[in-house]
Amino acid sequence: MRKEADSLKTHSSVMLMFIDEKQALFTLQDLNIAKKRCDTFKFNEVKLTTQCMKCLKYEHLHYMCKAKSNYQICAKDHETRLYKCHVCKSTKICVHVFIKCVNCGENH
C-alpha cells in the first residue's frame, strides 16, 4: 500500500545548498529534476523565537500562516488592526479590554 501511495505523490520538498549566492541564483532559475521543471524559492530560516504577527504563535511567519488571526491584546479571533471595543467603541486599548496571551492564556 505504501509504494502505491508514494507513486501517486505529486509534490515533495528538496533543500539544496550552494557555495555562494551567485551559484544558487544561476542553478535555481531553471531547475529540472527527472525532466520536470521545478519551482524554487529561497529558504527562510525561522528561529524558535520568531512570532507570527497573524496568529501570534511561534516558529513560523505570517506569510506562511494558515491559522486564524488573533488579536494581540485579548487573544480573540480577529486581527489587531480590526479591533473595536464592544463597550466604548474605541479602536485603541481601553479599560474594557481583558488582557490575555493567545499562547498560554495568562494576562501578560
Buried (B, 14 or more C-beta within 10 A) or exposed (E): EEEEEEEEEEEEEEEEEEEEEEEBEEEBEEEEEEEEEEEBEEEEEEEEEEBBBBBBEEEBEEEEBEEEBBBBBBBEEEEBEEBEBEEEEEEEEEEEBEEBBBEEEEEE
